[in-house]
């Protein structure tokens, strides 16, 4: 009998709950941000979760993304194995996120 295929979505969903949907997600996200950056994020910082679904016509979405202080997009992705395509996937994610948060008219506006 073959070994059962592990359910990778289980680990993924725990990560998403911890940093995006749980009632303590904001505090958890600030802790994650502060652990990864030299400049700590103040507890009252503006943090807006933004979520992508169905990126690039495929049935996957990013794990955690937040707009911090209306100027920094933070992407966090849980990976149980090494994925050499992550830079390309992050480029796809951030492109879709900018499309989502920017006003359509201001994208092509000239000064």
Biopython code that builds the backbone (N, CA, C, O; Angstrom):
import numpy as np
from Bio.PDB.StructureBuilder import StructureBuilder

atoms = [
    (1, "UNK", "N", (0.839, -1.176, 0.000)),
    (1, "UNK", "CA", (0.000, 0.000, 0.000)),
    (1, "UNK", "C", (0.888, 1.246, 0.000)),
    (1, "UNK", "O", (1.851, 1.320, 0.763)),
    (2, "UNK", "N", (0.576, 2.199, -0.832)),
    (2, "UNK", "CA", (1.374, 3.418, -0.953)),
    (2, "UNK", "C", (1.162, 4.327, 0.255)),
    (2, "UNK", "O", (0.098, 4.338, 0.873)),
    (3, "UNK", "N", (2.216, 5.093, 0.572)),
    (3, "UNK", "CA", (2.104, 6.062, 1.662)),
    (3, "UNK", "C", (1.101, 7.144, 1.286)),
    (3, "UNK", "O", (1.054, 7.572, 0.132)),
    (4, "UNK", "N", (0.299, 7.589, 2.246)),
    (4, "UNK", "CA", (-0.663, 8.655, 1.938)),
    (4, "UNK", "C", (0.063, 9.965, 1.620)),
    (4, "UNK", "O", (1.128, 10.249, 2.168)),
    (5, "UNK", "N", (-0.521, 10.737, 0.745)),
    (5, "UNK", "CA", (0.047, 12.028, 0.377)),
    (5, "UNK", "C", (-0.244, 13.011, 1.512)),
    (5, "UNK", "O", (-1.389, 13.141, 1.945)),
    (6, "UNK", "N", (0.810, 13.713, 2.000)),
    (6, "UNK", "CA", (0.566, 14.651, 3.102)),
    (6, "UNK", "C", (-0.317, 15.814, 2.672)),
    (6, "UNK", "O", (-0.257, 16.274, 1.531)),
    (7, "UNK", "N", (-1.130, 16.273, 3.598)),
    (7, "UNK", "CA", (-2.010, 17.410, 3.335)),
    (7, "UNK", "C", (-1.246, 18.697, 3.635)),
    (7, "UNK", "O", (-1.185, 19.124, 4.788)),
    (8, "UNK", "N", (-0.664, 19.317, 2.613)),
    (8, "UNK", "CA", (0.130, 20.534, 2.792)),
    (8, "UNK", "C", (-0.746, 21.737, 3.119)),
    (8, "UNK", "O", (-0.255, 22.714, 3.685)),
    (9, "UNK", "N", (-2.030, 21.689, 2.776)),
    (9, "UNK", "CA", (-2.932, 22.799, 3.065)),
    (9, "UNK", "C", (-3.146, 22.961, 4.573)),
    (9, "UNK", "O", (-3.472, 24.051, 5.042)),
    (10, "UNK", "N", (-2.961, 21.863, 5.336)),
    (10, "UNK", "CA", (-3.145, 21.941, 6.784)),
    (10, "UNK", "C", (-2.141, 22.913, 7.394)),
    (10, "UNK", "O", (-2.524, 23.799, 8.158)),
    (11, "UNK", "N", (-0.844, 22.755, 7.060)),
    (11, "UNK", "CA", (0.188, 23.661, 7.570)),
    (11, "UNK", "C", (-0.051, 25.073, 7.061)),
    (11, "UNK", "O", (0.098, 26.047, 7.800)),
    (12, "UNK", "N", (-0.420, 25.171, 5.808)),
    (12, "UNK", "CA", (-0.688, 26.454, 5.170)),
    (12, "UNK", "C", (-1.808, 27.185, 5.895)),
    (12, "UNK", "O", (-1.699, 28.383, 6.154)),
    (13, "UNK", "N", (-2.877, 26.483, 6.224)),
    (13, "UNK", "CA", (-4.023, 27.131, 6.865)),
    (13, "UNK", "C", (-3.694, 27.572, 8.287)),
    (13, "UNK", "O", (-4.223, 28.585, 8.746)),
    (14, "UNK", "N", (-2.836, 26.841, 8.996)),
    (14, "UNK", "CA", (-2.408, 27.260, 10.332)),
    (14, "UNK", "C", (-1.636, 28.573, 10.232)),
    (14, "UNK", "O", (-1.838, 29.474, 11.046)),
    (15, "UNK", "N", (-0.756, 28.685, 9.242)),
    (15, "UNK", "CA", (0.023, 29.904, 9.013)),
    (15, "UNK", "C", (-0.902, 31.080, 8.714)),
    (15, "UNK", "O", (-0.731, 32.168, 9.263)),
    (16, "UNK", "N", (-1.879, 30.856, 7.844)),
    (16, "UNK", "CA", (-2.834, 31.913, 7.484)),
    (16, "UNK", "C", (-3.656, 32.327, 8.702)),
    (16, "UNK", "O", (-3.856, 33.518, 8.938)),
    (17, "UNK", "N", (-4.133, 31.356, 9.473)),
    (17, "UNK", "CA", (-4.894, 31.681, 10.686)),
    (17, "UNK", "C", (-4.060, 32.522, 11.648)),
    (17, "UNK", "O", (-4.546, 33.510, 12.199)),
    (18, "UNK", "N", (-2.817, 32.131, 11.845)),
    (18, "UNK", "CA", (-1.945, 32.800, 12.803)),
    (18, "UNK", "C", (-1.683, 34.254, 12.439)),
    (18, "UNK", "O", (-1.664, 35.120, 13.313)),
    (19, "UNK", "N", (-1.479, 34.529, 11.141)),
    (19, "UNK", "CA", (-1.063, 35.872, 10.734)),
    (19, "UNK", "C", (-2.113, 36.674, 9.967)),
    (19, "UNK", "O", (-1.889, 37.852, 9.686)),
    (20, "UNK", "N", (-3.249, 36.073, 9.622)),
    (20, "UNK", "CA", (-4.211, 36.808, 8.802)),
    (20, "UNK", "C", (-5.629, 36.811, 9.376)),
    (20, "UNK", "O", (-6.301, 37.841, 9.330)),
    (21, "UNK", "N", (-6.095, 35.690, 9.910)),
    (21, "UNK", "CA", (-7.516, 35.618, 10.260)),
    (21, "UNK", "C", (-7.814, 35.464, 11.747)),
    (21, "UNK", "O", (-8.928, 35.773, 12.170)),
    (22, "UNK", "N", (-6.883, 35.007, 12.541)),
    (22, "UNK", "CA", (-7.112, 34.797, 13.968)),
    (22, "UNK", "C", (-7.342, 36.134, 14.678)),
    (22, "UNK", "O", (-6.928, 37.182, 14.183)),
    (23, "UNK", "N", (-8.002, 36.093, 15.835)),
    (23, "UNK", "CA", (-8.266, 37.338, 16.568)),
    (23, "UNK", "C", (-6.986, 38.011, 17.054)),
    (23, "UNK", "O", (-6.990, 39.211, 17.329)),
    (24, "UNK", "N", (-5.892, 37.260, 17.164)),
    (24, "UNK", "CA", (-4.598, 37.850, 17.542)),
    (24, "UNK", "C", (-3.692, 38.044, 16.327)),
    (24, "UNK", "O", (-2.491, 38.263, 16.483)),
    (25, "UNK", "N", (-4.251, 37.966, 15.129)),
    (25, "UNK", "CA", (-3.448, 38.053, 13.902)),
    (25, "UNK", "C", (-2.679, 39.362, 13.810)),
    (25, "UNK", "O", (-1.530, 39.373, 13.367)),
    (26, "UNK", "N", (-3.289, 40.457, 14.219)),
    (26, "UNK", "CA", (-2.606, 41.758, 14.145)),
    (26, "UNK", "C", (-1.332, 41.758, 15.002)),
    (26, "UNK", "O", (-0.265, 42.156, 14.534)),
    (27, "UNK", "N", (-1.451, 41.313, 16.247)),
    (27, "UNK", "CA", (-0.285, 41.253, 17.129)),
    (27, "UNK", "C", (0.748, 40.263, 16.598)),
    (27, "UNK", "O", (1.950, 40.521, 16.659)),
    (28, "UNK", "N", (0.279, 39.133, 16.078)),
    (28, "UNK", "CA", (1.190, 38.139, 15.508)),
    (28, "UNK", "C", (1.925, 38.704, 14.300)),
    (28, "UNK", "O", (3.125, 38.478, 14.138)),
    (29, "UNK", "N", (1.206, 39.442, 13.449)),
    (29, "UNK", "CA", (1.827, 40.032, 12.270)),
    (29, "UNK", "C", (2.871, 41.070, 12.679)),
    (29, "UNK", "O", (3.956, 41.111, 12.101)),
    (30, "UNK", "N", (2.556, 41.907, 13.669)),
    (30, "UNK", "CA", (3.527, 42.904, 14.146)),
    (30, "UNK", "C", (4.770, 42.210, 14.692)),
    (30, "UNK", "O", (5.886, 42.669, 14.446)),
    (31, "UNK", "N", (4.599, 41.122, 15.421)),
    (31, "UNK", "CA", (5.745, 40.354, 15.931)),
    (31, "UNK", "C", (6.583, 39.793, 14.790)),
    (31, "UNK", "O", (7.813, 39.838, 14.836)),
    (32, "UNK", "N", (5.917, 39.262, 13.764)),
    (32, "UNK", "CA", (6.626, 38.737, 12.592)),
    (32, "UNK", "C", (7.379, 39.857, 11.888)),
    (32, "UNK", "O", (8.555, 39.703, 11.558)),
    (33, "UNK", "N", (6.712, 40.976, 11.658)),
    (33, "UNK", "CA", (7.336, 42.128, 10.992)),
    (33, "UNK", "C", (8.565, 42.595, 11.776)),
    (33, "UNK", "O", (9.629, 42.803, 11.194)),
    (34, "UNK", "N", (8.422, 42.758, 13.085)),
    (34, "UNK", "CA", (9.527, 43.232, 13.920)),
    (34, "UNK", "C", (10.689, 42.248, 13.949)),
    (34, "UNK", "O", (11.844, 42.662, 14.038)),
    (35, "UNK", "N", (10.402, 40.957, 13.874)),
    (35, "UNK", "CA", (11.464, 39.952, 13.855)),
    (35, "UNK", "C", (12.270, 39.999, 12.560)),
    (35, "UNK", "O", (13.440, 39.618, 12.544)),
    (36, "UNK", "N", (11.650, 40.463, 11.475)),
    (36, "UNK", "CA", (12.304, 40.461, 10.165)),
    (36, "UNK", "C", (12.912, 41.801, 9.766)),
    (36, "UNK", "O", (13.670, 41.860, 8.798)),
    (37, "UNK", "N", (12.602, 42.877, 10.486)),
    (37, "UNK", "CA", (13.054, 44.213, 10.097)),
    (37, "UNK", "C", (13.856, 44.879, 11.208)),
    (37, "UNK", "O", (13.669, 44.592, 12.390)),
    (38, "UNK", "N", (14.752, 45.774, 10.804)),
    (38, "UNK", "CA", (15.554, 46.528, 11.769)),
    (38, "UNK", "C", (14.727, 47.577, 12.506)),
    (38, "UNK", "O", (14.974, 47.857, 13.679)),
    (39, "UNK", "N", (13.753, 48.151, 11.821)),
    (39, "UNK", "CA", (12.912, 49.187, 12.412)),
    (39, "UNK", "C", (11.633, 48.549, 12.935)),
    (39, "UNK", "O", (10.863, 47.985, 12.157)),
    (40, "UNK", "N", (11.391, 48.631, 14.252)),
    (40, "UNK", "CA", (10.164, 48.020, 14.782)),
    (40, "UNK", "C", (8.914, 48.783, 14.360)),
    (40, "UNK", "O", (8.929, 50.003, 14.199)),
    (41, "UNK", "N", (7.869, 48.051, 14.193)),
    (41, "UNK", "CA", (6.571, 48.614, 13.833)),
    (41, "UNK", "C", (5.838, 48.969, 15.122)),
    (41, "UNK", "O", (5.694, 48.115, 15.997)),
    (42, "UNK", "N", (5.368, 50.216, 15.260)),
    (42, "UNK", "CA", (4.661, 50.572, 16.495)),
    (42, "UNK", "C", (3.326, 49.827, 16.604)),
    (42, "UNK", "O", (2.725, 49.479, 15.588)),
    (43, "UNK", "N", (2.867, 49.585, 17.829)),
    (43, "UNK", "CA", (1.614, 48.839, 18.019)),
    (43, "UNK", "C", (0.392, 49.497, 17.376)),
    (43, "UNK", "O", (-0.582, 48.816, 17.054)),
    (44, "UNK", "N", (0.440, 50.822, 17.187)),
    (44, "UNK", "CA", (-0.702, 51.519, 16.595)),
    (44, "UNK", "C", (-0.546, 51.745, 15.090)),
    (44, "UNK", "O", (-1.276, 52.545, 14.505)),
    (45, "UNK", "N", (0.391, 51.051, 14.470)),
    (45, "UNK", "CA", (0.627, 51.212, 13.027)),
    (45, "UNK", "C", (-0.606, 50.805, 12.225)),
    (45, "UNK", "O", (-1.376, 49.935, 12.632)),
    (46, "UNK", "N", (-0.769, 51.453, 11.086)),
    (46, "UNK", "CA", (-1.869, 51.119, 10.180)),
    (46, "UNK", "C", (-1.512, 49.840, 9.422)),
    (46, "UNK", "O", (-0.558, 49.820, 8.645)),
    (47, "UNK", "N", (-2.277, 48.782, 9.652)),
    (47, "UNK", "CA", (-2.050, 47.492, 8.990)),
    (47, "UNK", "C", (-3.370, 47.038, 8.394)),
    (47, "UNK", "O", (-4.338, 46.794, 9.115)),
    (48, "UNK", "N", (-3.402, 46.926, 7.077)),
    (48, "UNK", "CA", (-4.616, 46.500, 6.385)),
    (48, "UNK", "C", (-4.357, 45.183, 5.660)),
    (48, "UNK", "O", (-3.596, 45.153, 4.693)),
    (49, "UNK", "N", (-4.975, 44.099, 6.112)),
    (49, "UNK", "CA", (-4.817, 42.831, 5.392)),
    (49, "UNK", "C", (-5.402, 42.943, 3.985)),
    (49, "UNK", "O", (-6.496, 43.476, 3.800)),
    (50, "UNK", "N", (-4.676, 42.443, 3.012)),
    (50, "UNK", "CA", (-5.172, 42.378, 1.638)),
    (50, "UNK", "C", (-4.970, 40.947, 1.169)),
    (50, "UNK", "O", (-3.933, 40.342, 1.441)),
    (51, "UNK", "N", (-5.932, 40.418, 0.483)),
    (51, "UNK", "CA", (-5.915, 38.993, 0.131)),
    (51, "UNK", "C", (-6.172, 38.813, -1.348)),
    (51, "UNK", "O", (-7.053, 39.451, -1.924)),
    (52, "UNK", "N", (-5.396, 37.943, -1.949)),
    (52, "UNK", "CA", (-5.592, 37.587, -3.353)),
    (52, "UNK", "C", (-6.223, 36.214, -3.456)),
    (52, "UNK", "O", (-5.937, 35.321, -2.659)),
    (53, "UNK", "N", (-7.060, 36.061, -4.418)),
    (53, "UNK", "CA", (-7.647, 34.755, -4.736)),
    (53, "UNK", "C", (-7.432, 34.493, -6.217)),
    (53, "UNK", "O", (-7.466, 35.420, -7.026)),
    (54, "UNK", "N", (-7.218, 33.274, -6.564)),
    (54, "UNK", "CA", (-7.105, 32.863, -7.971)),
    (54, "UNK", "C", (-6.067, 33.689, -8.742)),
    (54, "UNK", "O", (-6.393, 34.283, -9.769)),
    (55, "UNK", "N", (-4.843, 33.728, -8.262)),
    (55, "UNK", "CA", (-3.786, 34.502, -8.904)),
    (55, "UNK", "C", (-3.443, 33.911, -10.263)),
    (55, "UNK", "O", (-3.225, 32.707, -10.395)),
    (56, "UNK", "N", (-3.399, 34.773, -11.268)),
    (56, "UNK", "CA", (-2.964, 34.404, -12.622)),
    (56, "UNK", "C", (-3.713, 33.196, -13.192)),
    (56, "UNK", "O", (-3.105, 32.308, -13.789)),
    (57, "UNK", "N", (-5.013, 33.171, -13.007)),
    (57, "UNK", "CA", (-5.866, 32.116, -13.565)),
    (57, "UNK", "C", (-5.559, 30.734, -12.998)),
    (57, "UNK", "O", (-5.963, 29.728, -13.581)),
    (58, "UNK", "N", (-4.860, 30.669, -11.888)),
    (58, "UNK", "CA", (-4.533, 29.382, -11.295)),
    (58, "UNK", "C", (-5.253, 29.266, -9.957)),
    (58, "UNK", "O", (-5.681, 30.267, -9.383)),
    (59, "UNK", "N", (-5.380, 28.060, -9.476)),
    (59, "UNK", "CA", (-6.138, 27.818, -8.252)),
    (59, "UNK", "C", (-5.259, 27.943, -7.009)),
    (59, "UNK", "O", (-5.366, 27.123, -6.097)),
    (60, "UNK", "N", (-4.396, 28.953, -6.959)),
    (60, "UNK", "CA", (-3.646, 29.189, -5.738)),
    (60, "UNK", "C", (-3.724, 30.666, -5.388)),
    (60, "UNK", "O", (-3.978, 31.513, -6.245)),
    (61, "UNK", "N", (-3.503, 30.952, -4.136)),
    (61, "UNK", "CA", (-3.531, 32.336, -3.680)),
    (61, "UNK", "C", (-2.374, 32.535, -2.717)),
    (61, "UNK", "O", (-1.779, 31.572, -2.235)),
    (62, "UNK", "N", (-2.063, 33.788, -2.443)),
    (62, "UNK", "CA", (-0.987, 34.036, -1.495)),
    (62, "UNK", "C", (-1.477, 33.779, -0.073)),
    (62, "UNK", "O", (-2.677, 33.818, 0.197)),
    (63, "UNK", "N", (-0.537, 33.515, 0.831)),
    (63, "UNK", "CA", (-0.904, 33.190, 2.208)),
    (63, "UNK", "C", (-1.273, 34.434, 3.003)),
    (63, "UNK", "O", (-2.417, 34.586, 3.432)),
    (64, "UNK", "N", (-0.314, 35.316, 3.197)),
    (64, "UNK", "CA", (-0.525, 36.496, 4.026)),
    (64, "UNK", "C", (0.037, 37.712, 3.310)),
    (64, "UNK", "O", (1.179, 37.695, 2.852)),
    (65, "UNK", "N", (-0.755, 38.757, 3.212)),
    (65, "UNK", "CA", (-0.266, 40.022, 2.664)),
    (65, "UNK", "C", (-0.975, 41.160, 3.379)),
    (65, "UNK", "O", (-2.180, 41.112, 3.627)),
    (66, "UNK", "N", (-0.197, 42.183, 3.703)),
    (66, "UNK", "CA", (-0.732, 43.343, 4.409)),
    (66, "UNK", "C", (-0.128, 44.609, 3.835)),
    (66, "UNK", "O", (1.028, 44.637, 3.413)),
    (67, "UNK", "N", (-0.928, 45.644, 3.830)),
    (67, "UNK", "CA", (-0.463, 46.977, 3.473)),
    (67, "UNK", "C", (-0.153, 47.684, 4.791)),
    (67, "UNK", "O", (-1.041, 47.910, 5.613)),
    (68, "UNK", "N", (1.124, 48.029, 4.978)),
    (68, "UNK", "CA", (1.583, 48.622, 6.230)),
    (68, "UNK", "C", (1.813, 50.115, 6.032)),
    (68, "UNK", "O", (2.566, 50.535, 5.153)),
    (69, "UNK", "N", (1.149, 50.903, 6.869)),
    (69, "UNK", "CA", (1.277, 52.365, 6.828)),
    (69, "UNK", "C", (0.969, 52.931, 5.443)),
    (69, "UNK", "O", (1.504, 53.974, 5.068)),
    (70, "UNK", "N", (0.122, 52.260, 4.690)),
    (70, "UNK", "CA", (-0.288, 52.677, 3.342)),
    (70, "UNK", "C", (0.872, 52.887, 2.384)),
    (70, "UNK", "O", (0.746, 53.635, 1.414)),
    (71, "UNK", "N", (2.014, 52.230, 2.647)),
    (71, "UNK", "CA", (3.138, 52.387, 1.728)),
    (71, "UNK", "C", (3.996, 51.149, 1.530)),
    (71, "UNK", "O", (4.782, 51.109, 0.583)),
    (72, "UNK", "N", (3.880, 50.148, 2.372)),
    (72, "UNK", "CA", (4.685, 48.935, 2.235)),
    (72, "UNK", "C", (3.746, 47.740, 2.130)),
    (72, "UNK", "O", (2.851, 47.567, 2.956)),
    (73, "UNK", "N", (3.960, 46.920, 1.107)),
    (73, "UNK", "CA", (3.223, 45.659, 1.004)),
    (73, "UNK", "C", (4.131, 44.565, 1.555)),
    (73, "UNK", "O", (5.249, 44.373, 1.076)),
    (74, "UNK", "N", (3.647, 43.861, 2.553)),
    (74, "UNK", "CA", (4.398, 42.763, 3.145)),
    (74, "UNK", "C", (3.732, 41.460, 2.718)),
    (74, "UNK", "O", (2.541, 41.255, 2.949)),
    (75, "UNK", "N", (4.516, 40.583, 2.092)),
    (75, "UNK", "CA", (4.031, 39.265, 1.681)),
    (75, "UNK", "C", (4.737, 38.208, 2.523)),
    (75, "UNK", "O", (5.951, 38.274, 2.713)),
    (76, "UNK", "N", (3.993, 37.250, 3.021)),
    (76, "UNK", "CA", (4.564, 36.120, 3.746)),
    (76, "UNK", "C", (3.921, 34.855, 3.192)),
    (76, "UNK", "O", (2.704, 34.787, 3.020)),
    (77, "UNK", "N", (4.739, 33.874, 2.923)),
    (77, "UNK", "CA", (4.256, 32.648, 2.297)),
    (77, "UNK", "C", (4.842, 31.456, 3.040)),
    (77, "UNK", "O", (6.055, 31.387, 3.237)),
    (78, "UNK", "N", (4.005, 30.525, 3.450)),
    (78, "UNK", "CA", (4.484, 29.305, 4.096)),
    (78, "UNK", "C", (4.867, 28.297, 3.020)),
    (78, "UNK", "O", (4.096, 28.041, 2.096)),
    (79, "UNK", "N", (6.063, 27.727, 3.147)),
    (79, "UNK", "CA", (6.511, 26.698, 2.210)),
    (79, "UNK", "C", (7.031, 25.508, 3.002)),
    (79, "UNK", "O", (7.918, 25.664, 3.840)),
    (80, "UNK", "N", (6.498, 24.340, 2.752)),
    (80, "UNK", "CA", (6.983, 23.144, 3.434)),
    (80, "UNK", "C", (8.162, 22.527, 2.697)),
    (80, "UNK", "O", (8.894, 21.711, 3.257)),
    (81, "UNK", "N", (8.346, 22.917, 1.444)),
    (81, "UNK", "CA", (9.497, 22.465, 0.660)),
    (81, "UNK", "C", (10.066, 23.665, -0.092)),
    (81, "UNK", "O", (9.399, 24.689, -0.240)),
    (82, "UNK", "N", (11.290, 23.530, -0.558)),
    (82, "UNK", "CA", (11.920, 24.607, -1.322)),
    (82, "UNK", "C", (11.210, 24.756, -2.657)),
    (82, "UNK", "O", (10.954, 23.774, -3.354)),
    (83, "UNK", "N", (10.898, 25.988, -2.999)),
    (83, "UNK", "CA", (10.253, 26.281, -4.274)),
    (83, "UNK", "C", (11.066, 27.369, -4.959)),
    (83, "UNK", "O", (11.055, 28.523, -4.529)),
    (84, "UNK", "N", (11.765, 27.005, -6.014)),
    (84, "UNK", "CA", (12.644, 27.948, -6.704)),
    (84, "UNK", "C", (11.876, 28.998, -7.489)),
    (84, "UNK", "O", (12.475, 29.964, -7.963)),
    (85, "UNK", "N", (10.577, 28.838, -7.640)),
    (85, "UNK", "CA", (9.760, 29.814, -8.367)),
    (85, "UNK", "C", (9.163, 30.892, -7.464)),
    (85, "UNK", "O", (8.374, 31.710, -7.937)),
    (86, "UNK", "N", (9.514, 30.916, -6.186)),
    (86, "UNK", "CA", (8.915, 31.894, -5.275)),
    (86, "UNK", "C", (9.140, 33.343, -5.706)),
    (86, "UNK", "O", (8.204, 34.135, -5.597)),
    (87, "UNK", "N", (10.322, 33.741, -6.190)),
    (87, "UNK", "CA", (10.454, 35.135, -6.645)),
    (87, "UNK", "C", (9.452, 35.481, -7.753)),
    (87, "UNK", "O", (8.891, 36.576, -7.756)),
    (88, "UNK", "N", (9.229, 34.570, -8.677)),
    (88, "UNK", "CA", (8.256, 34.807, -9.744)),
    (88, "UNK", "C", (6.838, 34.868, -9.177)),
    (88, "UNK", "O", (6.047, 35.724, -9.573)),
    (89, "UNK", "N", (6.517, 33.969, -8.260)),
    (89, "UNK", "CA", (5.184, 33.988, -7.653)),
    (89, "UNK", "C", (4.959, 35.273, -6.870)),
    (89, "UNK", "O", (3.871, 35.846, -6.923)),
    (90, "UNK", "N", (5.983, 35.739, -6.136)),
    (90, "UNK", "CA", (5.840, 36.994, -5.398)),
    (90, "UNK", "C", (5.646, 38.166, -6.349)),
    (90, "UNK", "O", (4.893, 39.090, -6.041)),
    (91, "UNK", "N", (6.313, 38.142, -7.500)),
    (91, "UNK", "CA", (6.105, 39.192, -8.502)),
    (91, "UNK", "C", (4.656, 39.174, -8.985)),
    (91, "UNK", "O", (4.036, 40.229, -9.127)),
    (92, "UNK", "N", (4.118, 37.989, -9.235)),
    (92, "UNK", "CA", (2.711, 37.869, -9.634)),
    (92, "UNK", "C", (1.798, 38.402, -8.534)),
    (92, "UNK", "O", (0.848, 39.135, -8.811)),
    (93, "UNK", "N", (2.087, 38.032, -7.286)),
    (93, "UNK", "CA", (1.259, 38.473, -6.168)),
    (93, "UNK", "C", (1.270, 39.992, -6.040)),
    (93, "UNK", "O", (0.215, 40.620, -5.946)),
    (94, "UNK", "N", (2.462, 40.579, -6.037)),
    (94, "UNK", "CA", (2.547, 42.024, -5.806)),
    (94, "UNK", "C", (1.922, 42.801, -6.962)),
    (94, "UNK", "O", (1.350, 43.870, -6.745)),
    (95, "UNK", "N", (2.023, 42.284, -8.181)),
    (95, "UNK", "CA", (1.368, 42.933, -9.321)),
    (95, "UNK", "C", (-0.138, 42.961, -9.120)),
    (95, "UNK", "O", (-0.769, 44.001, -9.309)),
    (96, "UNK", "N", (-0.718, 41.835, -8.739)),
    (96, "UNK", "CA", (-2.162, 41.764, -8.506)),
    (96, "UNK", "C", (-2.584, 42.622, -7.310)),
    (96, "UNK", "O", (-3.653, 43.232, -7.326)),
    (97, "UNK", "N", (-1.746, 42.665, -6.284)),
    (97, "UNK", "CA", (-2.075, 43.495, -5.123)),
    (97, "UNK", "C", (-2.088, 44.974, -5.490)),
    (97, "UNK", "O", (-2.975, 45.710, -5.059)),
    (98, "UNK", "N", (-1.109, 45.417, -6.285)),
    (98, "UNK", "CA", (-1.111, 46.821, -6.721)),
    (98, "UNK", "C", (-2.344, 47.126, -7.567)),
    (98, "UNK", "O", (-2.925, 48.204, -7.449)),
    (99, "UNK", "N", (-2.741, 46.191, -8.413)),
    (99, "UNK", "CA", (-3.965, 46.389, -9.197)),
    (99, "UNK", "C", (-5.171, 46.548, -8.282)),
    (99, "UNK", "O", (-6.089, 47.313, -8.576)),
    (100, "UNK", "N", (-5.162, 45.832, -7.192)),
    (100, "UNK", "CA", (-6.275, 45.847, -6.251)),
    (100, "UNK", "C", (-6.316, 47.140, -5.432)),
    (100, "UNK", "O", (-7.399, 47.663, -5.170)),
    (101, "UNK", "N", (-5.152, 47.665, -5.023)),
    (101, "UNK", "CA", (-5.154, 48.814, -4.112)),
    (101, "UNK", "C", (-5.047, 50.163, -4.816)),
    (101, "UNK", "O", (-5.378, 51.192, -4.227)),
    (102, "UNK", "N", (-4.593, 50.170, -6.061)),
    (102, "UNK", "CA", (-4.467, 51.444, -6.775)),
    (102, "UNK", "C", (-5.735, 51.770, -7.552)),
    (102, "UNK", "O", (-6.368, 50.888, -8.135)),
    (103, "UNK", "N", (-6.089, 53.023, -7.552)),
    (103, "UNK", "CA", (-7.207, 53.507, -8.341)),
    (103, "UNK", "C", (-6.876, 53.330, -9.822)),
    (103, "UNK", "O", (-5.773, 53.667, -10.251)),
    (104, "UNK", "N", (-7.811, 52.809, -10.603)),
    (104, "UNK", "CA", (-7.559, 52.546, -12.024)),
    (104, "UNK", "C", (-7.132, 53.790, -12.781)),
    (104, "UNK", "O", (-6.242, 53.724, -13.630)),
    (105, "UNK", "N", (-7.749, 54.918, -12.488)),
    (105, "UNK", "CA", (-7.414, 56.151, -13.205)),
    (105, "UNK", "C", (-6.017, 56.652, -12.861)),
    (105, "UNK", "O", (-5.324, 57.191, -13.725)),
    (106, "UNK", "N", (-5.596, 56.483, -11.616)),
    (106, "UNK", "CA", (-4.283, 56.997, -11.220)),
    (106, "UNK", "C", (-3.131, 56.137, -11.740)),
    (106, "UNK", "O", (-1.988, 56.595, -11.753)),
    (107, "UNK", "N", (-3.399, 54.922, -12.162)),
    (107, "UNK", "CA", (-2.334, 54.067, -12.705)),
    (107, "UNK", "C", (-1.688, 54.672, -13.940)),
    (107, "UNK", "O", (-0.480, 54.543, -14.140)),
    (108, "UNK", "N", (-2.477, 55.323, -14.755)),
    (108, "UNK", "CA", (-1.977, 55.836, -16.031)),
    (108, "UNK", "C", (-1.996, 57.360, -16.087)),
    (108, "UNK", "O", (-1.838, 57.952, -17.155)),
    (109, "UNK", "N", (-2.186, 57.979, -14.949)),
    (109, "UNK", "CA", (-2.287, 59.439, -14.876)),
    (109, "UNK", "C", (-0.914, 60.087, -15.051)),
    (109, "UNK", "O", (0.074, 59.629, -14.477)),
    (110, "UNK", "N", (-0.862, 61.145, -15.839)),
    (110, "UNK", "CA", (0.370, 61.920, -15.999)),
    (110, "UNK", "C", (0.266, 63.180, -15.167)),
    (110, "UNK", "O", (-0.814, 63.748, -15.004)),
    (111, "UNK", "N", (1.390, 63.605, -14.648)),
    (111, "UNK", "CA", (1.403, 64.844, -13.849)),
    (111, "UNK", "C", (1.601, 66.045, -14.729)),
    (111, "UNK", "O", (1.640, 67.172, -14.235)),
]
sb = StructureBuilder()
sb.init_structure("model")
sb.init_model(0)
sb.init_chain("A")
sb.init_seg("    ")
for serial, (resi, resn, name, xyz) in enumerate(atoms, 1):
    if name == "N":
        sb.init_residue(resn, " ", resi, " ")
    sb.init_atom(name, np.array(xyz, "f"), 0.0, 1.0, " ", f" {name:<3s}", serial, name[0])
structure = sb.get_structure()
